[in-house]
């Protein structure tokens, strides 16, 4: 009896990629996406620190958009959608650009 089992094969999680991405985008500062993917302790820490003062939440969001985020068991999230990831990356980039322009304009208007 032969078993076709690839040791390097990544198992797929029962948790949805799109749901995790949306939770991270909308509620990343509360760590809700961490609770959803099984990281309860990290979720509590993110909840208490506002997503690691926003930085941790941003890193999680970028890693999700690039499909580098796994669930607590080390499994890839179910139904990866690269289009959603690209949209989120574009929103992050546009937000930083608008934030930078706004801060420059507010400094110029002060003088």
C-alpha positions, 0 to 999 in steps of 0.5 A: 500500500503506497501513500502519496504524502509530500512532507513539504506540502502545506495544509490549508486552514479552515479559516478564510483568507478573505475574512482574515484580511477584512478583519485585519483591515477593519479591526487590526488595531483590536487584534480580531484577526488574530483571535479568528486565526487562533492566536488568542494570546497575541490577540489579547496583546494587540487588543491591549496595545491598539495593534502594537500602536498600529505598527503590528497591525500594519505588519500583519496586514501587509503579510496577509496581503502578500499571503505570508500569514498562517493560522495558529497550526501553521496552515495557509489560510483557505481560498487565497485571493491575490486580487484582495491582497493587491487592493489592500496593498494599494489602499495602504500605499495610497493612505501613506501618500495622502498622509504624507501630502497632508502633513506637508501641506499642514506644515506649509500652511503653518508658516 
